Amino acid sequence: MTRFTKGHGTENDFVLVPDLDGTIELTPAQVQRLADRRAGLGGDGVIRVVPTRFATEDSVREQADRAAWFMDYRNADGSLAEMCGNGTRVFAAYLVREGLVTGDRVDIATRAGVKSIRVTPEGFAVDLGPWRLVDEEGARRDGFDMMVRPRHGKPVPALSLDLGNPHAVVMLPEGIELAALDLMEAPETQPVRPDGVNVEFVRPLGPGHIEMRVHERGVGETRSCGTGAAAAALATRFWSGVEDDRPWRVDVPGGRLTVTPLPGGRVELAGPAALVADGDFPL
Ligand SMILES: N[C@@H](CCC[C@H](N)C(=O)O)C(=O)O
């Protein structure tokens, strides 16, 4: 039996597997079983909580002097992901509850480098670090750098952003309802992204306020995506032509996130984190 904790951040839900002595090697099949919503515990992702010094990847172990704990993130299909914004808050909530960290700040290791998290009145805020437009020249010239076609829909232009993990953001043209999109399957992209991409569909609601639905790589439609919310706010800010530091409210089916551009090309994501259950599961 393996201990687990179930948690979520704006209903982007995860199974956390504590591995304090670095002895659990999660296989893709085990991740799929844990994440299965009928035969398993259910989750958009699985997070192994492991001391950074026990990580198998050199690029992660090198972070051990700055971050004691590694968020080993897996998508529900068993694939590895570099980062998970909502996951960082749930991970921090777990470390705090278990007394594995003290104080109101924690630095954690991820496949996309060290991320700093601070406690806020609503939950946690994470400095997601530097972000970038994947094709800045093309984006500044055309506003878009790829096409995306949702299932049963027409191709629409999208902007690619790198938040440590890959995103494509679509500003929905007039006449297409956000609620009407079929996100059961991964939208087709042109050019094809061999490593996959998380796709966010955005509708502006007012100044500094958008709503979004997302299809996550390796999962399907989820009720929230933290790095996706940051990508959506940053893309909308880019298209607006006013690249200032005001915070953005991002409404997702599972709640609300706040995205704040930071100096130096960084971005902060803030929102709640909840731990809802603990138990044992036969891996
Ligand atoms: N839900 C996440 C992102 C999880 C990883 C993503 N599916 C990927 O493969 O990049 C978030 O909150 O950022």
PDBQT file of the ligand as one rigid body, heavy atoms in Angstrom, charges set to zero:
ROOT
HETATM    1  N1  LIG A 301      -2.459  21.768 -14.910  1.00  0.00    +0.000 N 
HETATM    2  C1  LIG A 301      -1.180  22.283 -15.051  1.00  0.00    +0.000 C 
HETATM    3  C2  LIG A 301      -0.356  21.906 -16.214  1.00  0.00    +0.000 C 
HETATM    4  C3  LIG A 301      -0.085  20.416 -16.192  1.00  0.00    +0.000 C 
HETATM    5  C4  LIG A 301       0.900  19.991 -17.216  1.00  0.00    +0.000 C 
HETATM    6  C5  LIG A 301       0.369  20.072 -18.610  1.00  0.00    +0.000 C 
HETATM    7  N2  LIG A 301      -0.705  19.171 -18.868  1.00  0.00    +0.000 N 
HETATM    8  C6  LIG A 301       1.541  19.786 -19.570  1.00  0.00    +0.000 C 
HETATM    9  O1  LIG A 301       1.677  18.657 -20.065  1.00  0.00    +0.000 OA
HETATM   10  O2  LIG A 301       2.318  20.724 -19.803  1.00  0.00    +0.000 OA
HETATM   11  C7  LIG A 301      -1.054  23.715 -14.559  1.00  0.00    +0.000 C 
HETATM   12  O3  LIG A 301      -1.795  24.082 -13.636  1.00  0.00    +0.000 OA
HETATM   13  O4  LIG A 301      -0.168  24.449 -15.002  1.00  0.00    +0.000 OA
ENDROOT
TORSDOF 0
